[in-house]
Amino acid sequence: MNKDLYEILGVPRTASTDEIKKAYRKLALKYHPDRGGGKEAEEKFKEANTAYEILSDPQKRAQYDRFGSAAFTGGAGQGGFGGFGGSQYRGDFADFSFFGGMGDLFEDLFGQAFSQVQAEVRISPAQAVLGDKVNLQVDGENIEFNIPPGTQSGTSFRFQGKGRAYRGGQRGDLILTVKIDMPSRLTKEQRELWQKLKDAEQKRGGWFGR
């Protein structure tokens, strides 16, 4: 492997262990083959595995900092660590046992991913424009949601600790996405109100003053 391991993870050579772990988690989740990224994603996933295997181990990292990749191919005359064979990818999670704490890392990583709950709340145009407070049930839990005035359809809001429970009793997050329901039928009063808004918009040269 000729690529710089720090560059693969996107961290500086002075990065702490926590920074290396965080960078690896992000890449592993992004490029894991189960997410369907093709050959390029699989290669990036294997590169990230290799980089993390070396840089997360203080002894291996010291060897790499001193000799570079030669430390793991025998080129430095130090015996190395038997090359990078230990991080070969076989298409499932069985490999991670070779990395010591990698199993715990992925249990934590994907536990967080699968504990995240995504839900949708549908609101009226008036609620979107003026704002409102609504209560809704998500996975049996009551959520109080303050809709900010001017909310756009498709806007997502994160509620920390309101998702599913995972390892250690921790809870993931709830991602609530707003969808604005436009009326298909209007009463006479509603039509008159919308017409007034339309007239006001035309006088302003557009709703947003354009």
Residue, then its C-alpha position, 0 to 999 in steps of 0.5 A: m500500500n503506497k497511499d498515506l494512511y493518514e490521508i486515507l482517513g482524512v486526518p493529520r499526522t498529529a490526530s488523536t486516537d479519538e479523531i482517528k476512530k471518528a474518521y474511520r467510523k464515518l468512512a466505514l459507514k459511507y463505504h460499507p459494501d452492504r450500502g451498495g457502492g460498487k467496486e470503488a466503494e469496496e476498495k475505499f472500505k478496505e483502505a479505511n480498514t487497513a488505515y484504522e488497523i494500523l493507526s489505532d494501534p500505538q505500536k503499529r502507528a509508531q512503526y508506520d510513522r518511522f518507516g512508512s508502509a515498508a514497516f509492514t512489508g519487511g522493507a524496513g528490516q524490522g520484521g513488520f507485522g506480516g503485511f496488510g493481509g489481516s485486513q482483507y475483506r471477504g464481504d461480511f463482518a467475519d473479518f473484524s475479529f482479526f482487528g481486536g476491538m473492531g467488533d465492538l466498534f462496528e456494533d457501536l457504529f451500526g447500532q447507532a445507525f439502526s437506532q435512528v428513527q425517521a418519521e414524517v409529519r404533515i402540516s398545513p400551509a398555514q402551520a408552515v407559514l405561521g408556525d405551530k406546536v403539535n404533539l405526535q406519537v413516534d414509536g409509542e413516545n409522545i413528541e412535542f414539536n414546535i414548528p418554526p414560522g416559515t418552515q419549508s416542505g422537506t425540512s428535517f429536524r433532529f431530536q436527540g435521544k428520541g430514537r430506538a434504544y441500542r447497546g448500553g441503554q443509549r438511544g438513537d435520534l429521531i429525524l422528523t421531516v416536515k411535509i406540507d399538505m396542499p389542499s385539493r378542495l377548498t371551501k368558499e371562505q378558504r378560496e377567498l382567503w387564498q385569493k386575497l393572498k394571491d392578490a397581495e403577492q401580485k402587488r408585492g411583485g412576488w411572495f418573497g419580494r422578487 
